[in-house]
């Protein structure tokens, strides 16, 4: 496999995995069978956003960082800090306000965490 082909494959794999993770982080709390895994993934996501974010910038995501390395290797420039903003812009053709996107993403992540914690606690108290 040539290097450009490898980077194109990696680009597709990052989109597929990152999209799946974002969807799971937003909805994984809804099914009892996935709640524990959801608590782990949303917790890890928020830990990176805030923990690693102190060093790399708030909302830091290693998947975005690695994906942007691939995109730069493919010749893409002017990549935003936010993976969500990048895809919102691409899908809608609108240049979304980065601060608004970050605020909605952060609020959504915190709501998902709150739901996950509350439902996981409830599940521990009630037999399945």
Chimera marker file (.cmm) of the C-alpha trace (Angstrom):
<marker_set name="trace">
<marker id="1" x="0.000" y="0.000" z="0.000" r="1" g="1" b="0" radius="0.5"/>
<marker id="2" x="1.427" y="3.376" z="-0.961" r="1" g="1" b="0" radius="0.5"/>
<marker id="3" x="1.827" y="6.062" z="1.667" r="1" g="1" b="0" radius="0.5"/>
<marker id="4" x="-0.963" y="8.306" z="0.259" r="1" g="1" b="0" radius="0.5"/>
<marker id="5" x="-3.304" y="5.302" z="0.140" r="1" g="1" b="0" radius="0.5"/>
<marker id="6" x="-2.422" y="4.427" z="3.731" r="1" g="1" b="0" radius="0.5"/>
<marker id="7" x="-3.190" y="7.989" z="4.852" r="1" g="1" b="0" radius="0.5"/>
<marker id="8" x="-6.496" y="7.940" z="2.958" r="1" g="1" b="0" radius="0.5"/>
<marker id="9" x="-7.407" y="4.657" z="4.674" r="1" g="1" b="0" radius="0.5"/>
<marker id="10" x="-6.416" y="6.089" z="8.057" r="1" g="1" b="0" radius="0.5"/>
<marker id="11" x="-8.555" y="9.177" z="7.344" r="1" g="1" b="0" radius="0.5"/>
<marker id="12" x="-11.613" y="6.997" z="6.676" r="1" g="1" b="0" radius="0.5"/>
<marker id="13" x="-10.933" y="4.851" z="9.753" r="1" g="1" b="0" radius="0.5"/>
<marker id="14" x="-10.569" y="7.924" z="11.981" r="1" g="1" b="0" radius="0.5"/>
<marker id="15" x="-13.865" y="9.333" z="10.684" r="1" g="1" b="0" radius="0.5"/>
<marker id="16" x="-15.642" y="6.020" z="11.276" r="1" g="1" b="0" radius="0.5"/>
<marker id="17" x="-14.196" y="5.429" z="14.745" r="1" g="1" b="0" radius="0.5"/>
<marker id="18" x="-14.486" y="9.033" z="15.942" r="1" g="1" b="0" radius="0.5"/>
<marker id="19" x="-18.066" y="9.317" z="14.679" r="1" g="1" b="0" radius="0.5"/>
<marker id="20" x="-18.965" y="6.059" z="16.420" r="1" g="1" b="0" radius="0.5"/>
<marker id="21" x="-17.355" y="7.206" z="19.670" r="1" g="1" b="0" radius="0.5"/>
<marker id="22" x="-19.123" y="10.585" z="19.582" r="1" g="1" b="0" radius="0.5"/>
<marker id="23" x="-22.481" y="8.888" z="18.940" r="1" g="1" b="0" radius="0.5"/>
<marker id="24" x="-21.836" y="6.389" z="21.733" r="1" g="1" b="0" radius="0.5"/>
<marker id="25" x="-20.777" y="9.171" z="24.102" r="1" g="1" b="0" radius="0.5"/>
<marker id="26" x="-24.027" y="11.002" z="23.390" r="1" g="1" b="0" radius="0.5"/>
<marker id="27" x="-26.379" y="7.985" z="23.503" r="1" g="1" b="0" radius="0.5"/>
<marker id="28" x="-24.680" y="5.056" z="25.250" r="1" g="1" b="0" radius="0.5"/>
<marker id="29" x="-26.344" y="5.937" z="28.555" r="1" g="1" b="0" radius="0.5"/>
<marker id="30" x="-29.773" y="5.089" z="27.068" r="1" g="1" b="0" radius="0.5"/>
<marker id="31" x="-29.364" y="1.290" z="27.171" r="1" g="1" b="0" radius="0.5"/>
<marker id="32" x="-28.785" y="-0.513" z="30.426" r="1" g="1" b="0" radius="0.5"/>
<marker id="33" x="-26.414" y="-3.011" z="28.787" r="1" g="1" b="0" radius="0.5"/>
<marker id="34" x="-24.055" y="-0.249" z="27.599" r="1" g="1" b="0" radius="0.5"/>
<marker id="35" x="-24.176" y="2.088" z="30.595" r="1" g="1" b="0" radius="0.5"/>
<marker id="36" x="-21.003" y="0.899" z="32.327" r="1" g="1" b="0" radius="0.5"/>
<marker id="37" x="-19.003" y="1.123" z="29.108" r="1" g="1" b="0" radius="0.5"/>
<marker id="38" x="-20.584" y="4.504" z="28.444" r="1" g="1" b="0" radius="0.5"/>
<marker id="39" x="-19.523" y="5.786" z="31.848" r="1" g="1" b="0" radius="0.5"/>
<marker id="40" x="-15.965" y="4.694" z="31.038" r="1" g="1" b="0" radius="0.5"/>
<marker id="41" x="-15.865" y="6.294" z="27.566" r="1" g="1" b="0" radius="0.5"/>
<marker id="42" x="-17.567" y="9.570" z="28.523" r="1" g="1" b="0" radius="0.5"/>
<marker id="43" x="-15.372" y="9.766" z="31.630" r="1" g="1" b="0" radius="0.5"/>
<marker id="44" x="-12.204" y="9.212" z="29.576" r="1" g="1" b="0" radius="0.5"/>
<marker id="45" x="-13.348" y="11.774" z="27.018" r="1" g="1" b="0" radius="0.5"/>
<marker id="46" x="-13.994" y="14.421" z="29.657" r="1" g="1" b="0" radius="0.5"/>
<marker id="47" x="-10.740" y="13.562" z="31.425" r="1" g="1" b="0" radius="0.5"/>
<marker id="48" x="-8.871" y="14.334" z="28.202" r="1" g="1" b="0" radius="0.5"/>
<marker id="49" x="-10.919" y="17.486" z="27.568" r="1" g="1" b="0" radius="0.5"/>
<marker id="50" x="-10.129" y="18.868" z="31.004" r="1" g="1" b="0" radius="0.5"/>
<marker id="51" x="-7.040" y="16.979" z="32.227" r="1" g="1" b="0" radius="0.5"/>
<marker id="52" x="-4.906" y="16.960" z="29.089" r="1" g="1" b="0" radius="0.5"/>
<marker id="53" x="-6.654" y="20.186" z="28.157" r="1" g="1" b="0" radius="0.5"/>
<marker id="54" x="-4.681" y="21.997" z="30.856" r="1" g="1" b="0" radius="0.5"/>
<marker id="55" x="-1.517" y="21.268" z="28.859" r="1" g="1" b="0" radius="0.5"/>
<marker id="56" x="-2.813" y="21.159" z="25.273" r="1" g="1" b="0" radius="0.5"/>
<marker id="57" x="-5.854" y="23.433" z="25.359" r="1" g="1" b="0" radius="0.5"/>
<marker id="58" x="-9.359" y="22.900" z="26.748" r="1" g="1" b="0" radius="0.5"/>
<marker id="59" x="-11.314" y="20.280" z="24.868" r="1" g="1" b="0" radius="0.5"/>
<marker id="60" x="-8.155" y="18.433" z="23.786" r="1" g="1" b="0" radius="0.5"/>
<marker id="61" x="-8.836" y="15.106" z="22.087" r="1" g="1" b="0" radius="0.5"/>
<marker id="62" x="-5.976" y="12.794" z="21.102" r="1" g="1" b="0" radius="0.5"/>
<marker id="63" x="-8.105" y="11.288" z="18.311" r="1" g="1" b="0" radius="0.5"/>
<marker id="64" x="-8.499" y="14.723" z="16.739" r="1" g="1" b="0" radius="0.5"/>
<marker id="65" x="-4.787" y="15.378" z="17.166" r="1" g="1" b="0" radius="0.5"/>
<marker id="66" x="-3.846" y="12.112" z="15.419" r="1" g="1" b="0" radius="0.5"/>
<marker id="67" x="-6.508" y="12.574" z="12.753" r="1" g="1" b="0" radius="0.5"/>
<marker id="68" x="-5.240" y="16.065" z="11.977" r="1" g="1" b="0" radius="0.5"/>
<marker id="69" x="-1.714" y="14.614" z="11.556" r="1" g="1" b="0" radius="0.5"/>
<marker id="70" x="-3.169" y="12.303" z="8.892" r="1" g="1" b="0" radius="0.5"/>
<marker id="71" x="-5.082" y="15.136" z="7.214" r="1" g="1" b="0" radius="0.5"/>
<marker id="72" x="-1.958" y="17.333" z="7.149" r="1" g="1" b="0" radius="0.5"/>
<marker id="73" x="-0.039" y="14.441" z="5.568" r="1" g="1" b="0" radius="0.5"/>
<marker id="74" x="-2.780" y="14.394" z="2.914" r="1" g="1" b="0" radius="0.5"/>
<marker id="75" x="-2.173" y="18.112" z="2.324" r="1" g="1" b="0" radius="0.5"/>
<marker id="76" x="-5.093" y="19.593" z="4.238" r="1" g="1" b="0" radius="0.5"/>
<marker id="77" x="-4.464" y="22.902" z="5.989" r="1" g="1" b="0" radius="0.5"/>
<marker id="78" x="-6.414" y="25.329" z="8.136" r="1" g="1" b="0" radius="0.5"/>
<marker id="79" x="-7.863" y="22.599" z="10.325" r="1" g="1" b="0" radius="0.5"/>
<marker id="80" x="-9.916" y="23.875" z="13.287" r="1" g="1" b="0" radius="0.5"/>
<marker id="81" x="-9.224" y="22.748" z="16.842" r="1" g="1" b="0" radius="0.5"/>
<marker id="82" x="-12.601" y="20.973" z="16.936" r="1" g="1" b="0" radius="0.5"/>
<marker id="83" x="-13.343" y="17.762" z="15.056" r="1" g="1" b="0" radius="0.5"/>
<marker id="84" x="-17.076" y="18.445" z="15.465" r="1" g="1" b="0" radius="0.5"/>
<marker id="85" x="-16.737" y="21.940" z="13.962" r="1" g="1" b="0" radius="0.5"/>
<marker id="86" x="-14.766" y="20.539" z="11.028" r="1" g="1" b="0" radius="0.5"/>
<marker id="87" x="-17.503" y="18.040" z="10.208" r="1" g="1" b="0" radius="0.5"/>
<marker id="88" x="-20.375" y="20.464" z="10.854" r="1" g="1" b="0" radius="0.5"/>
<marker id="89" x="-18.740" y="22.890" z="8.417" r="1" g="1" b="0" radius="0.5"/>
<marker id="90" x="-18.178" y="20.141" z="5.844" r="1" g="1" b="0" radius="0.5"/>
<marker id="91" x="-21.686" y="18.659" z="6.070" r="1" g="1" b="0" radius="0.5"/>
<marker id="92" x="-23.634" y="21.930" z="6.168" r="1" g="1" b="0" radius="0.5"/>
<marker id="93" x="-21.398" y="24.231" z="4.133" r="1" g="1" b="0" radius="0.5"/>
<marker id="94" x="-21.651" y="26.789" z="6.960" r="1" g="1" b="0" radius="0.5"/>
<marker id="95" x="-18.651" y="28.199" z="8.810" r="1" g="1" b="0" radius="0.5"/>
<marker id="96" x="-19.894" y="27.492" z="12.344" r="1" g="1" b="0" radius="0.5"/>
<marker id="97" x="-18.754" y="29.674" z="15.199" r="1" g="1" b="0" radius="0.5"/>
<marker id="98" x="-16.053" y="27.674" z="17.010" r="1" g="1" b="0" radius="0.5"/>
<marker id="99" x="-16.988" y="29.048" z="20.439" r="1" g="1" b="0" radius="0.5"/>
<marker id="100" x="-20.638" y="28.082" z="19.954" r="1" g="1" b="0" radius="0.5"/>
<marker id="101" x="-19.720" y="24.599" z="18.741" r="1" g="1" b="0" radius="0.5"/>
<marker id="102" x="-17.353" y="24.096" z="21.688" r="1" g="1" b="0" radius="0.5"/>
<marker id="103" x="-20.030" y="25.265" z="24.153" r="1" g="1" b="0" radius="0.5"/>
<marker id="104" x="-22.676" y="22.924" z="22.707" r="1" g="1" b="0" radius="0.5"/>
<marker id="105" x="-20.232" y="19.998" z="22.619" r="1" g="1" b="0" radius="0.5"/>
<marker id="106" x="-19.112" y="20.648" z="26.218" r="1" g="1" b="0" radius="0.5"/>
<marker id="107" x="-22.680" y="21.023" z="27.498" r="1" g="1" b="0" radius="0.5"/>
<marker id="108" x="-23.757" y="17.867" z="25.650" r="1" g="1" b="0" radius="0.5"/>
<marker id="109" x="-20.830" y="15.912" z="27.091" r="1" g="1" b="0" radius="0.5"/>
<marker id="110" x="-21.613" y="17.060" z="30.620" r="1" g="1" b="0" radius="0.5"/>
<marker id="111" x="-25.313" y="16.203" z="30.211" r="1" g="1" b="0" radius="0.5"/>
<marker id="112" x="-24.350" y="12.750" z="28.892" r="1" g="1" b="0" radius="0.5"/>
<marker id="113" x="-22.030" y="12.272" z="31.887" r="1" g="1" b="0" radius="0.5"/>
<marker id="114" x="-24.777" y="13.321" z="34.308" r="1" g="1" b="0" radius="0.5"/>
<marker id="115" x="-27.276" y="10.934" z="32.736" r="1" g="1" b="0" radius="0.5"/>
<marker id="116" x="-24.734" y="8.126" z="32.758" r="1" g="1" b="0" radius="0.5"/>
<marker id="117" x="-23.837" y="8.623" z="36.422" r="1" g="1" b="0" radius="0.5"/>
<marker id="118" x="-27.496" y="8.901" z="37.492" r="1" g="1" b="0" radius="0.5"/>
<marker id="119" x="-28.596" y="5.840" z="35.529" r="1" g="1" b="0" radius="0.5"/>
<marker id="120" x="-25.599" y="3.750" z="36.575" r="1" g="1" b="0" radius="0.5"/>
<marker id="121" x="-26.358" y="4.573" z="40.224" r="1" g="1" b="0" radius="0.5"/>
<marker id="122" x="-30.024" y="3.714" z="39.711" r="1" g="1" b="0" radius="0.5"/>
<marker id="123" x="-29.040" y="0.428" z="38.040" r="1" g="1" b="0" radius="0.5"/>
<marker id="124" x="-26.902" y="-0.514" z="41.035" r="1" g="1" b="0" radius="0.5"/>
<marker id="125" x="-29.911" y="-0.077" z="43.328" r="1" g="1" b="0" radius="0.5"/>
<marker id="126" x="-32.405" y="-1.981" z="41.183" r="1" g="1" b="0" radius="0.5"/>
<marker id="127" x="-31.902" y="-5.560" z="39.964" r="1" g="1" b="0" radius="0.5"/>
<marker id="128" x="-31.625" y="-5.935" z="36.224" r="1" g="1" b="0" radius="0.5"/>
<link id1="1" id2="2" r="1" g="1" b="0" radius="0.2"/>
<link id1="2" id2="3" r="1" g="1" b="0" radius="0.2"/>
<link id1="3" id2="4" r="1" g="1" b="0" radius="0.2"/>
<link id1="4" id2="5" r="1" g="1" b="0" radius="0.2"/>
<link id1="5" id2="6" r="1" g="1" b="0" radius="0.2"/>
<link id1="6" id2="7" r="1" g="1" b="0" radius="0.2"/>
<link id1="7" id2="8" r="1" g="1" b="0" radius="0.2"/>
<link id1="8" id2="9" r="1" g="1" b="0" radius="0.2"/>
<link id1="9" id2="10" r="1" g="1" b="0" radius="0.2"/>
<link id1="10" id2="11" r="1" g="1" b="0" radius="0.2"/>
<link id1="11" id2="12" r="1" g="1" b="0" radius="0.2"/>
<link id1="12" id2="13" r="1" g="1" b="0" radius="0.2"/>
<link id1="13" id2="14" r="1" g="1" b="0" radius="0.2"/>
<link id1="14" id2="15" r="1" g="1" b="0" radius="0.2"/>
<link id1="15" id2="16" r="1" g="1" b="0" radius="0.2"/>
<link id1="16" id2="17" r="1" g="1" b="0" radius="0.2"/>
<link id1="17" id2="18" r="1" g="1" b="0" radius="0.2"/>
<link id1="18" id2="19" r="1" g="1" b="0" radius="0.2"/>
<link id1="19" id2="20" r="1" g="1" b="0" radius="0.2"/>
<link id1="20" id2="21" r="1" g="1" b="0" radius="0.2"/>
<link id1="21" id2="22" r="1" g="1" b="0" radius="0.2"/>
<link id1="22" id2="23" r="1" g="1" b="0" radius="0.2"/>
<link id1="23" id2="24" r="1" g="1" b="0" radius="0.2"/>
<link id1="24" id2="25" r="1" g="1" b="0" radius="0.2"/>
<link id1="25" id2="26" r="1" g="1" b="0" radius="0.2"/>
<link id1="26" id2="27" r="1" g="1" b="0" radius="0.2"/>
<link id1="27" id2="28" r="1" g="1" b="0" radius="0.2"/>
<link id1="28" id2="29" r="1" g="1" b="0" radius="0.2"/>
<link id1="29" id2="30" r="1" g="1" b="0" radius="0.2"/>
<link id1="30" id2="31" r="1" g="1" b="0" radius="0.2"/>
<link id1="31" id2="32" r="1" g="1" b="0" radius="0.2"/>
<link id1="32" id2="33" r="1" g="1" b="0" radius="0.2"/>
<link id1="33" id2="34" r="1" g="1" b="0" radius="0.2"/>
<link id1="34" id2="35" r="1" g="1" b="0" radius="0.2"/>
<link id1="35" id2="36" r="1" g="1" b="0" radius="0.2"/>
<link id1="36" id2="37" r="1" g="1" b="0" radius="0.2"/>
<link id1="37" id2="38" r="1" g="1" b="0" radius="0.2"/>
<link id1="38" id2="39" r="1" g="1" b="0" radius="0.2"/>
<link id1="39" id2="40" r="1" g="1" b="0" radius="0.2"/>
<link id1="40" id2="41" r="1" g="1" b="0" radius="0.2"/>
<link id1="41" id2="42" r="1" g="1" b="0" radius="0.2"/>
<link id1="42" id2="43" r="1" g="1" b="0" radius="0.2"/>
<link id1="43" id2="44" r="1" g="1" b="0" radius="0.2"/>
<link id1="44" id2="45" r="1" g="1" b="0" radius="0.2"/>
<link id1="45" id2="46" r="1" g="1" b="0" radius="0.2"/>
<link id1="46" id2="47" r="1" g="1" b="0" radius="0.2"/>
<link id1="47" id2="48" r="1" g="1" b="0" radius="0.2"/>
<link id1="48" id2="49" r="1" g="1" b="0" radius="0.2"/>
<link id1="49" id2="50" r="1" g="1" b="0" radius="0.2"/>
<link id1="50" id2="51" r="1" g="1" b="0" radius="0.2"/>
<link id1="51" id2="52" r="1" g="1" b="0" radius="0.2"/>
<link id1="52" id2="53" r="1" g="1" b="0" radius="0.2"/>
<link id1="53" id2="54" r="1" g="1" b="0" radius="0.2"/>
<link id1="54" id2="55" r="1" g="1" b="0" radius="0.2"/>
<link id1="55" id2="56" r="1" g="1" b="0" radius="0.2"/>
<link id1="56" id2="57" r="1" g="1" b="0" radius="0.2"/>
<link id1="57" id2="58" r="1" g="1" b="0" radius="0.2"/>
<link id1="58" id2="59" r="1" g="1" b="0" radius="0.2"/>
<link id1="59" id2="60" r="1" g="1" b="0" radius="0.2"/>
<link id1="60" id2="61" r="1" g="1" b="0" radius="0.2"/>
<link id1="61" id2="62" r="1" g="1" b="0" radius="0.2"/>
<link id1="62" id2="63" r="1" g="1" b="0" radius="0.2"/>
<link id1="63" id2="64" r="1" g="1" b="0" radius="0.2"/>
<link id1="64" id2="65" r="1" g="1" b="0" radius="0.2"/>
<link id1="65" id2="66" r="1" g="1" b="0" radius="0.2"/>
<link id1="66" id2="67" r="1" g="1" b="0" radius="0.2"/>
<link id1="67" id2="68" r="1" g="1" b="0" radius="0.2"/>
<link id1="68" id2="69" r="1" g="1" b="0" radius="0.2"/>
<link id1="69" id2="70" r="1" g="1" b="0" radius="0.2"/>
<link id1="70" id2="71" r="1" g="1" b="0" radius="0.2"/>
<link id1="71" id2="72" r="1" g="1" b="0" radius="0.2"/>
<link id1="72" id2="73" r="1" g="1" b="0" radius="0.2"/>
<link id1="73" id2="74" r="1" g="1" b="0" radius="0.2"/>
<link id1="74" id2="75" r="1" g="1" b="0" radius="0.2"/>
<link id1="75" id2="76" r="1" g="1" b="0" radius="0.2"/>
<link id1="76" id2="77" r="1" g="1" b="0" radius="0.2"/>
<link id1="77" id2="78" r="1" g="1" b="0" radius="0.2"/>
<link id1="78" id2="79" r="1" g="1" b="0" radius="0.2"/>
<link id1="79" id2="80" r="1" g="1" b="0" radius="0.2"/>
<link id1="80" id2="81" r="1" g="1" b="0" radius="0.2"/>
<link id1="81" id2="82" r="1" g="1" b="0" radius="0.2"/>
<link id1="82" id2="83" r="1" g="1" b="0" radius="0.2"/>
<link id1="83" id2="84" r="1" g="1" b="0" radius="0.2"/>
<link id1="84" id2="85" r="1" g="1" b="0" radius="0.2"/>
<link id1="85" id2="86" r="1" g="1" b="0" radius="0.2"/>
<link id1="86" id2="87" r="1" g="1" b="0" radius="0.2"/>
<link id1="87" id2="88" r="1" g="1" b="0" radius="0.2"/>
<link id1="88" id2="89" r="1" g="1" b="0" radius="0.2"/>
<link id1="89" id2="90" r="1" g="1" b="0" radius="0.2"/>
<link id1="90" id2="91" r="1" g="1" b="0" radius="0.2"/>
<link id1="91" id2="92" r="1" g="1" b="0" radius="0.2"/>
<link id1="92" id2="93" r="1" g="1" b="0" radius="0.2"/>
<link id1="93" id2="94" r="1" g="1" b="0" radius="0.2"/>
<link id1="94" id2="95" r="1" g="1" b="0" radius="0.2"/>
<link id1="95" id2="96" r="1" g="1" b="0" radius="0.2"/>
<link id1="96" id2="97" r="1" g="1" b="0" radius="0.2"/>
<link id1="97" id2="98" r="1" g="1" b="0" radius="0.2"/>
<link id1="98" id2="99" r="1" g="1" b="0" radius="0.2"/>
<link id1="99" id2="100" r="1" g="1" b="0" radius="0.2"/>
<link id1="100" id2="101" r="1" g="1" b="0" radius="0.2"/>
<link id1="101" id2="102" r="1" g="1" b="0" radius="0.2"/>
<link id1="102" id2="103" r="1" g="1" b="0" radius="0.2"/>
<link id1="103" id2="104" r="1" g="1" b="0" radius="0.2"/>
<link id1="104" id2="105" r="1" g="1" b="0" radius="0.2"/>
<link id1="105" id2="106" r="1" g="1" b="0" radius="0.2"/>
<link id1="106" id2="107" r="1" g="1" b="0" radius="0.2"/>
<link id1="107" id2="108" r="1" g="1" b="0" radius="0.2"/>
<link id1="108" id2="109" r="1" g="1" b="0" radius="0.2"/>
<link id1="109" id2="110" r="1" g="1" b="0" radius="0.2"/>
<link id1="110" id2="111" r="1" g="1" b="0" radius="0.2"/>
<link id1="111" id2="112" r="1" g="1" b="0" radius="0.2"/>
<link id1="112" id2="113" r="1" g="1" b="0" radius="0.2"/>
<link id1="113" id2="114" r="1" g="1" b="0" radius="0.2"/>
<link id1="114" id2="115" r="1" g="1" b="0" radius="0.2"/>
<link id1="115" id2="116" r="1" g="1" b="0" radius="0.2"/>
<link id1="116" id2="117" r="1" g="1" b="0" radius="0.2"/>
<link id1="117" id2="118" r="1" g="1" b="0" radius="0.2"/>
<link id1="118" id2="119" r="1" g="1" b="0" radius="0.2"/>
<link id1="119" id2="120" r="1" g="1" b="0" radius="0.2"/>
<link id1="120" id2="121" r="1" g="1" b="0" radius="0.2"/>
<link id1="121" id2="122" r="1" g="1" b="0" radius="0.2"/>
<link id1="122" id2="123" r="1" g="1" b="0" radius="0.2"/>
<link id1="123" id2="124" r="1" g="1" b="0" radius="0.2"/>
<link id1="124" id2="125" r="1" g="1" b="0" radius="0.2"/>
<link id1="125" id2="126" r="1" g="1" b="0" radius="0.2"/>
<link id1="126" id2="127" r="1" g="1" b="0" radius="0.2"/>
<link id1="127" id2="128" r="1" g="1" b="0" radius="0.2"/>
</marker_set>
